[in-house]
Every structure is written in structure tokens, then in C-alpha cells.
Amino acid sequence: MLSVLLITFPFFALVLCGYLAARGGVLPQPAIPGLNAFVLYFALPCMLYRFGAGTPIHQLLDPAVAGVYLLCALAMVGGTVALTRNARIGWNDAAFGALVAAFPNTGFMGVPLLIALLGAQSAGPAIVTIVVDMVVTSSLCIALSRLDGAGTHGVGVALRQAFRGMATNPMPWSIALGALASALQLRLPGPVDKTVAMLADAASPVALFTIGAVLARSQMNQHERVPARDYVPVALAKLLAHPLLVWAVPGVFGLFEAPTDGTQFIRQVGTLWLALGAGGLLFRTVHLFFIADVKTGLVWMTKILTDPFHDIKLYYKAPLYLMRGQLIDPGVATK
């Protein structure tokens, strides 16, 4: 315990320094965006590039890690939106609350802290989670946030904006370049490598200092109190539910061995889908026994079980017709 405290203390001490600097006026508020820009566009990409280039490519392309983390992220987004959205909180606030709950501070704090605690081998999984959050979690939450205005802007516009923002974010590009360098065993020229190393070394202290400054700025600029019931559930989901999910999902609470490769992960997901389908079928059938009658429940169950075979009978020649260029059923077109 003491060894963990000795490693983590400097990280949170730097956050406190940034907080005190902003609260005391030593760091002017207009200077904070400059620190953010330095970390986001210079220091952090260099750090991620170096970790990516120094990590074996099979760790950066680990489908088991990506799949498990993606399932947890989707569960967090869906659960948080369902928990928080109500008459007062629309899609916009609920979606961004879900983004807060599901999107950890991996870049600014997570990667350097994990490496300090667990060593360089933790860089690969951490980088995989950053990619999932950048590509899927943030895009999904931004799209959900626009559902309130679906009649004017719509989800499609929100998705395009999300992908445009992702394309201009240097973090995924630096990870991709690092993965390419790892796969091809490329090394930067000496002076360039030294410059990248200096920027990478500056990422952690400046990022942590900036986090403290941003926290102080948000407190100083807060003009209205937010009810605790609006943010406490999101905070608890982020601090408790998300880590528990990531811990439990790989082995599904001990039902499986944690997957070690993509094939094993896909097999486990398929098994769970089959179990979920069978359980849902039985639950709905028995449910219909009570709200309608036994005959209705059995007819519905038979219909669900035979639907795939009926669909195959109707549409098994459809791909052949499509390849011939026939896009509309002739029987429908002549009516």
C-alpha cells in the first residue's frame, strides 16, 4: 500500500499545484487553453507515439481487450442514459453525462499512472481503450446528444461532426503512427527522436498541472448549483460501476475463463447471445401466457423459432438477383 502511495502521490500533487496556481491567480485563466493545446497537440501525441512504437504490435491489435472494453463502454452509455434521462434531463445532457461516465481520463492521467504502477506492458491495453473511446464511445454519445433536435439537425449530422472531430484529433493519428512504426520496426532519426522524447516527457507533468487548473477554473466560473441527484449517479457509475464491469466482464463473473485471443472472445460472446436469446424467448412466452393465453404464447414462440427458416425460403435467391442488377422484385414492380 505504501509503495502505491509513493508512486501515485506525485501525480495528485501536480494536480494540486495546478489547482492552487489557478485559484491564487498565479496562472491566469486565459492561459489555461494554451496549456491544454500544448498537451493535446504536442506532448500527449508524442507520448502515445513512443508507447505505441515501443509496444509489440500484437498488444496494440488485441481484439479480446478491444471487445471487452467496447462491451463495457456500450453498457455504461446505455445504462447511464437510461438512469439519468427524464422530464428535466433531455438527450443532450443525458448523453454527455454518459460520456463522462464511460470515458476515463486515460490520456492525461491514465497512461502515465498505469505505466508508473504496472510498467511498460500496460501501455498496450491502455492505448487500445483510447482508440475505442475516441472512435466509438465519443461518436455514439455525440450522436445521442442530438436526438432532441432530430427534426432539425439529426443524428446523421451529429455523427459526421463526431467523425470530423475524431479525424482532427491528433491522439488517434499518433497511436496509428506508433503502431505502424512498431509493425515495421521503424526508428526516427536521432534529432527527431530526441525532440519527440522531450515532448513526451513533458506530457504527464503538464497534463496533470492542467487538470488541476481546469478544476479550479470550473469552480470559479460556476454560477449555479447543480442538484446532487443530477451528478452523483453519474459519478458513482464512473467510479464504481465502470471498473467493476471491466473487472467482471472478461470472465462473465467467473462463468468463463478470461479470453486470451479474439477467437475465444467471439466464442464467448456467441454463447452469451444464444443464452440471452433462449432466456428472452422463454420469458416472453411465459409472459404471454399471463397477459393473453397459453395458445398465444405458444404460437408466438413457434413463429420466432421458424422465422429464420421462412426468411431463407423467401430470400435465399436474393443475393443472386442483386448481383444481376435486379434491385426491385418484379412482382412488386408490376403492381
C-alpha positions as CSV (number, residue, x, y, z in Angstrom):
1,M,0.0,0.0,0.0
2,L,2.8,2.4,0.9
3,S,4.6,1.7,-2.4
4,V,1.4,2.5,-4.3
5,L,1.1,5.8,-2.4
6,L,4.7,6.7,-3.1
7,I,4.1,6.2,-6.8
8,T,0.7,8.0,-7.0
9,F,1.5,10.9,-4.7
10,P,3.5,13.0,-7.3
11,F,0.6,12.7,-9.8
12,F,-2.0,14.1,-7.5
13,A,0.5,16.6,-6.1
14,L,0.9,18.1,-9.6
15,V,-2.9,18.3,-9.9
16,L,-3.0,20.2,-6.6
17,C,-0.2,22.6,-7.8
18,G,-2.3,23.4,-10.9
19,Y,-5.4,24.0,-8.8
20,L,-3.6,26.3,-6.4
21,A,-1.9,28.2,-9.2
22,A,-5.2,28.9,-10.9
23,R,-7.1,29.7,-7.7
24,G,-4.3,32.0,-6.5
25,G,-4.1,33.9,-9.8
26,V,-0.5,32.8,-10.5
27,L,-1.8,31.1,-13.6
28,P,-4.3,33.4,-15.4
29,Q,-7.4,31.7,-16.7
30,P,-6.8,32.8,-20.3
31,A,-3.5,30.8,-20.2
32,I,-5.2,27.5,-19.4
33,P,-6.4,26.9,-23.0
34,G,-2.7,27.3,-24.1
35,L,-1.7,24.5,-21.7
36,N,-4.5,22.3,-23.0
37,A,-3.4,22.9,-26.6
38,F,0.2,22.1,-25.8
39,V,-0.8,18.8,-24.1
40,L,-3.3,17.8,-26.7
41,Y,-1.5,18.7,-29.9
42,F,2.2,18.3,-28.9
43,A,3.1,16.5,-25.7
44,L,0.4,13.8,-25.5
45,P,0.6,12.7,-29.2
46,C,4.4,12.3,-28.8
47,M,4.0,10.2,-25.6
48,L,1.4,8.0,-27.3
49,Y,3.5,7.6,-30.4
50,R,6.5,6.5,-28.3
51,F,4.4,4.0,-26.3
52,G,2.8,2.7,-29.5
53,A,6.2,2.3,-31.3
54,G,7.7,0.6,-28.3
55,T,4.8,-1.9,-27.8
56,P,4.6,-5.2,-29.7
57,I,2.0,-4.9,-32.5
58,H,0.0,-7.9,-31.2
59,Q,-0.7,-6.0,-28.0
60,L,-1.9,-2.9,-29.9
61,L,-4.2,-5.0,-32.1
62,D,-5.6,-7.2,-29.3
63,P,-9.2,-8.0,-30.2
64,A,-10.0,-9.5,-26.8
65,V,-9.1,-6.3,-25.0
66,A,-10.9,-4.1,-27.5
67,G,-14.0,-6.3,-27.4
68,V,-14.3,-6.5,-23.7
69,Y,-13.7,-2.8,-23.2
70,L,-16.2,-1.9,-26.0
71,L,-18.9,-4.1,-24.4
72,C,-18.3,-2.3,-21.1
73,A,-18.4,1.1,-22.7
74,L,-21.7,0.4,-24.5
75,A,-23.2,-0.9,-21.3
76,M,-22.1,2.2,-19.4
77,V,-23.5,4.5,-22.1
78,G,-26.8,2.7,-22.3
79,G,-27.2,2.3,-18.5
80,T,-26.3,5.9,-17.7
81,V,-28.7,7.4,-20.4
82,A,-31.5,5.1,-19.1
83,L,-30.7,6.1,-15.5
84,T,-30.4,9.9,-15.9
85,R,-32.8,10.8,-18.8
86,N,-36.1,12.2,-17.5
87,A,-38.5,15.1,-18.0
88,R,-35.8,17.6,-16.8
89,I,-32.8,16.0,-18.4
90,G,-33.1,15.5,-22.2
91,W,-31.0,13.5,-24.6
92,N,-28.2,16.2,-24.8
93,D,-27.4,16.3,-21.1
94,A,-28.0,12.5,-20.6
95,A,-25.7,11.7,-23.5
96,F,-22.9,13.9,-22.3
97,G,-23.4,12.5,-18.8
98,A,-23.0,9.0,-20.3
99,L,-19.8,10.2,-22.0
100,V,-18.4,11.4,-18.6
101,A,-19.3,8.1,-17.0
102,A,-17.8,5.9,-19.8
103,F,-14.8,7.9,-20.9
104,P,-12.0,7.7,-18.4
105,N,-9.1,10.2,-18.3
106,T,-6.8,7.7,-19.9
107,G,-4.8,10.1,-22.0
108,F,-4.0,12.9,-19.5
109,M,-3.6,10.7,-16.4
110,G,-4.3,7.0,-17.1
111,V,-1.4,6.1,-19.3
112,P,1.4,7.7,-17.3
113,L,-0.1,6.5,-14.0
114,L,-0.6,2.9,-15.2
115,I,2.9,2.7,-16.6
116,A,4.3,4.1,-13.3
117,L,2.3,1.4,-11.3
118,L,2.4,-1.6,-13.6
119,G,5.3,-1.0,-16.0
120,A,5.5,-0.6,-19.8
121,Q,3.5,-3.7,-20.5
122,S,0.3,-1.8,-19.5
123,A,0.7,0.7,-22.4
124,G,-0.7,-1.6,-25.0
125,P,-4.2,-2.2,-23.3
126,A,-4.4,1.4,-22.3
127,I,-3.8,2.6,-25.9
128,V,-6.5,0.1,-27.1
129,T,-9.0,1.7,-24.7
130,I,-8.2,5.1,-26.0
131,V,-8.9,4.1,-29.6
132,V,-12.2,2.5,-28.6
133,D,-13.2,5.7,-26.6
134,M,-12.2,8.0,-29.4
135,V,-13.8,6.1,-32.3
136,V,-16.9,4.5,-30.7
137,T,-17.8,5.9,-27.3
138,S,-17.4,9.6,-28.1
139,S,-19.1,9.3,-31.5
140,L,-22.1,7.4,-30.1
141,C,-22.6,9.9,-27.2
142,I,-22.4,12.9,-29.6
143,A,-24.9,11.3,-31.9
144,L,-27.3,10.6,-29.0
145,S,-27.0,14.2,-27.8
146,R,-28.6,15.4,-31.0
147,L,-31.7,13.2,-30.7
148,D,-33.6,16.1,-29.1
149,G,-33.2,18.0,-32.3
150,A,-33.6,15.1,-34.7
151,G,-36.1,17.1,-36.8
152,T,-33.6,19.9,-37.5
153,H,-30.1,18.6,-37.4
154,G,-30.5,14.9,-36.9
155,V,-28.2,12.0,-35.8
156,G,-26.5,11.8,-39.2
157,V,-25.2,15.4,-38.9
158,A,-24.1,14.7,-35.4
159,L,-22.2,11.5,-36.5
160,R,-20.5,13.4,-39.3
161,Q,-19.4,16.1,-36.8
162,A,-18.2,13.5,-34.4
163,F,-16.1,11.7,-37.0
164,R,-14.8,15.1,-38.2
165,G,-13.7,15.9,-34.7
166,M,-12.1,12.5,-34.4
167,A,-10.2,13.0,-37.7
168,T,-8.8,16.3,-36.4
169,N,-7.8,14.9,-33.0
170,P,-4.1,14.1,-33.1
171,M,-4.3,11.3,-30.5
172,P,-5.7,8.5,-32.8
173,W,-3.2,9.5,-35.5
174,S,-0.3,9.3,-33.1
175,I,-1.4,5.9,-32.0
176,A,-1.7,4.7,-35.6
177,L,1.7,6.0,-36.5
178,G,3.2,4.4,-33.4
179,A,1.5,1.1,-34.3
180,L,2.9,1.4,-37.9
181,A,6.4,2.1,-36.5
182,S,6.0,-1.0,-34.2
183,A,4.9,-3.2,-37.0
184,L,7.6,-2.1,-39.4
185,Q,10.3,-1.8,-36.7
186,L,11.0,1.8,-37.8
187,R,13.0,4.3,-35.8
188,L,13.0,8.1,-36.0
189,P,16.2,9.9,-36.9
190,G,18.3,10.8,-33.8
191,P,17.4,14.6,-33.5
192,V,13.7,14.0,-34.3
193,D,13.6,11.1,-31.8
194,K,15.2,13.3,-29.1
195,T,12.6,16.1,-29.8
196,V,9.7,13.6,-29.6
197,A,11.2,12.2,-26.4
198,M,11.4,15.7,-24.8
199,L,7.8,16.5,-25.7
200,A,6.7,13.0,-24.5
201,D,8.4,13.5,-21.1
202,A,6.6,16.9,-20.7
203,A,3.2,15.3,-21.3
204,S,2.5,13.9,-17.8
205,P,3.5,16.8,-15.6
206,V,1.9,19.5,-17.8
207,A,-1.3,17.4,-18.3
208,L,-1.6,16.8,-14.5
209,F,-1.0,20.5,-13.8
210,T,-3.6,21.5,-16.4
211,I,-6.2,19.1,-14.9
212,G,-5.8,21.0,-11.6
213,A,-6.1,24.4,-13.3
214,V,-9.2,23.3,-15.2
215,L,-10.9,22.1,-12.0
216,A,-10.1,25.4,-10.3
217,R,-11.5,27.4,-13.3
218,S,-14.7,25.4,-13.4
219,Q,-15.3,26.2,-9.7
220,M,-14.5,29.9,-10.1
221,N,-16.8,30.2,-13.1
222,Q,-19.7,28.2,-11.7
223,H,-22.8,30.5,-11.4
224,E,-25.5,28.0,-10.5
225,R,-25.6,24.9,-8.2
226,V,-26.3,21.6,-9.9
227,P,-28.6,19.3,-7.8
228,A,-26.7,16.4,-6.4
229,R,-29.2,13.9,-7.9
230,D,-28.1,15.0,-11.3
231,Y,-24.4,14.2,-11.0
232,V,-24.0,11.8,-8.1
233,P,-25.4,8.8,-10.0
234,V,-23.0,9.6,-12.9
235,A,-20.1,9.9,-10.6
236,L,-20.9,6.6,-8.9
237,A,-21.3,4.9,-12.2
238,K,-17.9,6.2,-13.3
239,L,-16.0,5.4,-10.1
240,L,-17.7,2.1,-9.2
241,A,-19.8,0.5,-12.0
242,H,-17.3,1.0,-14.8
243,P,-14.3,-0.5,-13.0
244,L,-16.5,-3.4,-11.8
245,L,-17.7,-4.1,-15.3
246,V,-14.3,-4.1,-16.8
247,W,-13.2,-6.5,-14.0
248,A,-16.1,-8.8,-14.3
249,V,-16.9,-9.0,-18.0
250,P,-13.8,-10.8,-19.2
251,G,-14.8,-13.9,-17.3
252,V,-18.5,-13.1,-17.0
253,F,-18.5,-13.2,-13.2
254,G,-16.5,-16.5,-13.2
255,L,-18.6,-18.4,-15.8
256,F,-15.8,-18.4,-18.3
257,E,-12.0,-18.1,-18.4
258,A,-11.0,-14.6,-19.4
259,P,-10.4,-14.7,-23.2
260,T,-6.8,-14.7,-24.3
261,D,-7.4,-14.1,-28.1
262,G,-10.0,-12.9,-30.5
263,T,-11.4,-16.3,-31.3
264,Q,-12.1,-17.2,-27.7
265,F,-13.7,-13.8,-27.1
266,I,-16.0,-14.3,-30.2
267,R,-16.9,-17.8,-29.0
268,Q,-17.9,-16.5,-25.5
269,V,-19.9,-13.6,-26.9
270,G,-21.8,-16.1,-29.2
271,T,-22.5,-18.4,-26.3
272,L,-23.9,-15.5,-24.3
273,W,-26.0,-14.3,-27.2
274,L,-27.5,-17.8,-27.5
275,A,-28.2,-17.9,-23.8
276,L,-29.8,-14.4,-23.9
277,G,-31.9,-15.4,-26.9
278,A,-33.2,-18.6,-25.2
279,G,-33.9,-16.8,-22.0
280,G,-35.7,-14.0,-23.7
281,L,-37.8,-16.4,-25.7
282,L,-38.9,-18.3,-22.7
283,F,-39.5,-15.2,-20.6
284,R,-41.7,-13.6,-23.3
285,T,-43.6,-16.9,-24.0
286,V,-44.5,-17.3,-20.3
287,H,-45.3,-13.5,-20.2
288,L,-47.9,-14.1,-23.0
289,F,-49.4,-17.0,-21.0
290,F,-50.4,-14.5,-18.3
291,I,-51.3,-11.4,-20.4
292,A,-53.1,-13.3,-23.1
293,D,-53.4,-17.1,-23.0
294,V,-51.3,-20.2,-23.5
295,K,-52.2,-20.6,-27.1
296,T,-51.0,-17.1,-27.9
297,G,-47.7,-17.7,-26.2
298,L,-47.0,-21.0,-28.0
299,V,-48.0,-19.5,-31.4
300,W,-45.6,-16.6,-30.8
301,M,-42.8,-18.9,-29.7
302,T,-43.3,-21.1,-32.8
303,K,-43.3,-18.0,-35.0
304,I,-40.0,-16.8,-33.6
305,L,-38.4,-20.3,-33.9
306,T,-39.5,-20.7,-37.5
307,D,-38.8,-17.2,-38.7
308,P,-35.2,-17.9,-39.9
309,F,-36.3,-20.9,-42.0
310,H,-39.1,-18.9,-43.5
311,D,-36.8,-16.0,-44.3
312,I,-34.3,-18.4,-46.0
313,K,-37.2,-19.8,-48.1
314,L,-38.2,-16.4,-49.2
315,Y,-34.9,-14.7,-49.8
316,Y,-32.2,-17.3,-50.5
317,K,-32.0,-16.3,-54.2
318,A,-31.9,-12.5,-53.4
319,P,-28.1,-12.2,-53.5
320,L,-28.1,-13.8,-57.0
321,Y,-30.7,-11.3,-58.2
322,L,-28.8,-8.4,-56.7
323,M,-25.6,-9.4,-58.5
324,R,-27.5,-9.5,-61.7
325,G,-28.6,-5.9,-61.1
326,Q,-32.2,-6.6,-60.2
327,L,-32.9,-4.2,-57.4
328,I,-36.7,-4.5,-57.3
329,D,-38.9,-7.6,-57.1
330,P,-40.6,-7.9,-60.5
331,G,-43.8,-8.9,-58.8
332,V,-43.8,-5.7,-56.8
333,A,-42.7,-3.5,-59.8
334,T,-45.6,-4.7,-62.0
335,K,-48.3,-3.9,-59.4
